Structures are given as structure tokens and as C-alpha cells.
Amino acid sequence: MGEVSMPRETKLFSQHLRRFLSLAQEGAERLQDRYIGPEHLLLIAEEEAERAGHDEIATTDLLLGLLGQNETTIIDILRKQNISADELEKKVRQSVQ
């Protein structure tokens, strides 16, 4: 299948986010997938980082970006676990202030 393609501009990513992507890449390679999807995942994180005024994209930006999407798998998973996405988002925002 070949190597999983990684984003070109990783210099803006925090160490934790780069580690997250590395683990995701390893998982994709084990499953013989050619990419880490969905494609817009990092764009969402970038938008969240810009909105928050961060100089780099962190894992919290990724999480907050995902929580800000209304109809996604992560929201469905949280609902099934009786976890409020709004409450989780609020707590994450408080922790990074």
C-alpha cells in the first residue's frame, strides 16, 4: 500500500499533536489505509487555534474543533455515554485559559 501521507506543514503543530498524528499514522499503516481521515480534521483544528489566538495547533484545538461540529461521530459517541458535548467543551476551554 505504501506510506501514509502526513500533512506538509507540521511545524505549527504542538509536540502533543505531532505525537497524536504519529500514532494515527501508525494505525493507518497497520490497517493498510493510505491516509489519515477525514481530510478536514486538521483544518478544523487550525480554525480553532486561530479563533483562540494560539501560535500553534494543539490537541486541545483538535478536540474543541471536533466538539464544535454538530453531527459527527464523536458527538454520537459522547451522547451514547451520556456526556454533554457542550459541558465537555466548556471544561476544556476553562482548562486552557
C-alpha positions as CSV (number, residue, x, y, z in Angstrom):
1,M,0.0,0.0,0.0
2,G,2.8,2.4,0.7
3,E,3.3,5.1,3.3
4,V,0.5,7.1,4.8
5,S,0.8,10.7,3.7
6,M,1.2,13.3,6.5
7,P,0.4,17.0,6.4
8,R,3.2,19.1,4.9
9,E,3.1,21.9,7.4
10,T,3.6,20.3,10.8
11,K,5.9,23.0,12.2
12,L,2.9,24.8,13.6
13,F,1.7,21.7,15.5
14,S,2.5,21.2,19.2
15,Q,4.6,18.3,20.3
16,H,1.4,16.5,21.6
17,L,-0.4,16.9,18.3
18,R,2.6,15.7,16.3
19,R,2.6,12.6,18.6
20,F,-1.1,12.1,18.1
21,L,-0.6,12.2,14.3
22,S,2.3,9.8,14.5
23,L,0.1,7.3,16.4
24,A,-2.7,7.8,13.9
25,Q,-0.3,7.3,11.1
26,E,1.0,4.1,12.6
27,G,-2.6,2.9,13.0
28,A,-3.4,3.8,9.4
29,E,-0.4,1.9,8.2
30,R,-1.3,-1.2,10.2
31,L,-4.7,-1.1,8.6
32,Q,-3.1,-0.5,5.2
33,D,-5.0,2.8,4.7
34,R,-3.4,5.4,2.5
35,Y,-4.4,8.5,4.6
36,I,-5.5,9.7,8.0
37,G,-9.1,10.9,7.5
38,P,-11.2,12.8,7.5
39,E,-9.2,15.3,5.4
40,H,-10.7,18.4,7.1
41,L,-9.7,17.3,10.6
42,L,-6.6,19.5,10.8
43,L,-8.3,22.4,9.1
44,I,-10.9,22.3,11.9
45,A,-8.1,22.3,14.5
46,E,-6.3,25.2,12.6
47,E,-9.5,27.2,12.6
48,E,-10.0,26.6,16.4
49,A,-6.3,27.6,17.1
50,E,-6.8,30.8,15.1
51,R,-10.0,31.6,16.9
52,A,-8.3,31.1,20.2
53,G,-5.3,33.2,19.2
54,H,-2.9,30.3,19.6
55,D,0.5,30.4,17.9
56,E,0.5,26.6,17.3
57,I,-2.2,24.0,16.8
58,A,-2.5,21.8,19.9
59,T,-4.5,18.7,20.8
60,T,-7.0,20.8,22.7
61,D,-7.6,22.8,19.4
62,L,-8.3,19.5,17.7
63,L,-10.7,18.4,20.5
64,L,-12.5,21.7,20.6
65,G,-12.8,21.8,16.8
66,L,-14.4,18.3,16.8
67,L,-16.7,19.3,19.7
68,G,-17.8,22.3,17.7
69,Q,-19.1,20.1,14.8
70,N,-22.8,19.2,15.4
71,E,-23.4,16.0,13.6
72,T,-20.2,13.9,13.9
73,T,-19.3,10.5,15.2
74,I,-17.6,12.0,18.2
75,I,-20.8,13.8,19.2
76,D,-22.7,10.5,18.8
77,I,-20.2,8.6,20.9
78,L,-20.5,11.3,23.6
79,R,-24.3,11.1,23.6
80,K,-24.2,7.4,23.9
81,Q,-22.0,7.8,27.0
82,N,-24.3,10.4,28.4
83,I,-21.6,13.1,28.1
84,S,-22.7,16.6,27.1
85,A,-20.5,17.9,24.3
86,D,-21.3,21.4,25.4
87,E,-20.2,20.7,29.0
88,L,-17.1,19.0,27.8
89,E,-16.2,21.9,25.5
90,K,-16.8,24.4,28.4
91,K,-14.4,22.4,30.7
92,V,-11.7,22.1,28.0
93,R,-11.9,25.8,27.3
94,Q,-11.6,26.6,31.1
95,S,-8.6,24.3,31.4
96,V,-6.6,26.1,28.6
97,Q,-7.3,29.6,29.8
